[in-house]
Amino acid sequence: MYDEFIEDTLQQPDEVYKDTDEEGDIILTYIKAHELNGISFYYFCVCMKYEKALKEGIETLLPIITFPSLDGEIYDIYKRGVKVTGPLKN
C-alpha cells in the first residue's frame, strides 16, 4: 500500500542523514513527509551505500528497510548521524 512512496522519498527527500555502523558501512536514512487520504505521515528509507557504483559517477544505494510511520518518536530515532541535506536547524 505504501510502496509508491519509496521512489519519491529517495529522489526528493525532506532530510537525509549519514551514519556509519559498527562494521564501517555507510548508512543513509532518507525521510520525507507524505499525505495519503488526508493523513500525513513520514516515510523512511534506510539504505547502505554500495562500494562499487553500477555506473560511473552514480552512487549506488541498497535499501535495507523502508516503512511509513505516524510516530514522531520514530522520526527522532531515525534522524541520526550527520545531516546531509534538508532544512537546517537554528
N, C-alpha and C positions, 0 to 999 in steps of 0.2 A: 504494500500500500504506500510506502514511503520511498521506494527505490527511485522514483522520478526526481528526488531532491539531491541525489548523490552528485550528479554532474554539475548542477548549478552551485552546490556548496564548494566543490573543488575548483570550478572555473571563476567564481566570483564570491569568495568568502568575505564575511564581515571581519573576521580575525583569523590569523594563522600564528600558531605557537610552535617553536622549535625546541626540542629537548633531546638529550642523549640518554639511552637506557644503560643498565649496568654492564652490558656487553660492548658498549661503544657504538651501537647503532643509532642513527639519526631518526628521531620520531617527529613527525609533523602532524599537528592537530588543526584541522580546518573546521571553523564554526560559522554557521550562518543562521540568521533568524528567517523563518518562513511562516506562511499562513495557509491553512487548509480548512475549508468550511467554517470560516470565521474564528478559528482557533490559532493563535500564534504559538510557535514552538521553536526550539533550537534544533538544528541538525548537525551532528558531529561526524567527521570523517577522520579517523586516526590512521595515519599511513607511515610506512617505513620507507626511507629513501633507499632505492636500489643502487648499488655501487656502479653498475655498468649501465650507461644510457643505451636505450634501444635505438635511438637516432642521435647523431652528432648535435650537440648543443641543446638537447631537450632532456630535462630532468625526468627520471622515471620514478614513480611512486607506487608502492604496493599497498593497497588498502588492507588494514588489519581488522578494523571493525568500523561499521557505520551504523548510526542509530539516531532516532529523534528523541527529544525529551522536553517536557514542560517544566522540569525541576531546575530552579535556579541554583540549587546546591550542586547538582551535577555539572552545571556550567562552570562553577567555581573550581571544581575538582579537575576538570579537563583543560582549563586555561593555565597550563603550567609550562615553565620554560621561558625562553626569550620570545617576546612578541615580535614577529617578523613583519606583519602587516596588520592594518586595522586602525581604528581611531586611537589616538594617543591619550593616555590618562594624564590629568593635570595633577 
